[in-house]
């Protein structure tokens, strides 16, 4: 199965025509971020989430600013935001989408190193 087909199967919520348009632009870039093996189930999940994150960024023209709502008011509508505390540039970049957050979560297990049983 081609990587684009795996992507469509894993993320059926994405518009197929948008995937057909934008996915070829980012398909080969995953190895710039993560050196994984598509034949390994865990690596494939990491790569697909990475590509979903890059896909969202590629198709969106807006600037990604991650903010937390610190207060809300319903009458006369008022909302206050606080910038999310960012540990490093990866957190800022990947934290901007749920797919990037999943990528960070999955790769953090790899970065943790070996463990004793």
Buried (B, 14 or more C-beta within 10 A) or exposed (E): EEBBEBBBEBBEEBEEEEBEEBBEEBBEEBEEBBEBEEEEEEBBBBBBBBBBBBBBBBBEEEEEEBEEEEEEEEEEEEEEEEEEEEEEEBBBBBBBBEBBBBBBEBBEEEEEEEEEE
